[in-house]
Amino acid sequence: MMIRYFRFLAGRERTVEANRHLGLTLAFVAGAVNSGGFMAVSQFTSHMTGILSLISEHAALGHGTLVVAGLASFTAFLAGTAASTILMHWARRRHLHSEFALALLLEAGLLAVFGVLGHNLDTYTGSHFTTVTVLLLCFVMGLQNAMITKVSGAIIRTTHMTGNATDLGIELGKLFYWNAEGTASVEKVTANREKLSLHASMIGSFVTGGLAGALGFKRLGFGVTMPIAALLLVIAIVPVWDDVFG
């Protein structure tokens, strides 16, 4: 039963329900990684708006080193999205069941690497490990965001909540809009309750993941990434297994 569910979740054949389930799971992962990553290296790595704003600010203040660091983070995110796209097209050309699962498998491996790097951060303070960790997390978030974007046809985003919050607000505006008496049915403003539920649940999952990541990092340190990596591995392994042994 669980094997069938994981195949439904990350397999090549997609449904609206499968995309939603996968999106909720990955929103939780993104929230945990973003929150735990901030506690580890004092920087959010899932959304580029803040990083690009910081680049502009540091450039205006003449902080050249920080501008370079910001550009490196942005480039790492772009590299993650490109890598995810390459993996998906490579798998699609070969008609693999793991067309989308390969990106999750790579993400799981990189988060495990983050846990190892984190141990070194504790051991070698002031080293270059912090920079490497930031770049790694930006790459991972780009990897994940590109995958779920392709899977859902650009409907679902999981690594940043700006779009979800905007779409949620739009649907709430429609929900509470007062249609004057006598308004024709074709002209009535009505909320899309399915979209409202989707975006609200994505935000809730991201926040829950952020709470879990922060509490987990506080109690387990960098080891908190291992359960997250294990979750992604379990989700991805069934389509990969189908390709190897199916």
Buried (B, 14 or more C-beta within 10 A) or exposed (E): EEEEEBBBBBBBEBEEEBBBBBBBBBBBBBBBBBBBBBBBBEBBBBBBEBBBEBBEEBBEEEBEEBBEBBBBBBBBBBBBBBBBBEBBEEBEEEEBBBBBBBBBBBBBBBBBBBBEBBEBBEEEEEEEBBEBBBBBBBBBBBBBBBBBBBBBEEBBBBBBBEBBBEBBEBBBEBEEEEEEEEEEEEEEEEBBEEBBEBBBBBBBBBBBBBEBBBBBBEEBBBEBBBBBBEBBBBBBBBBBBBBEEE
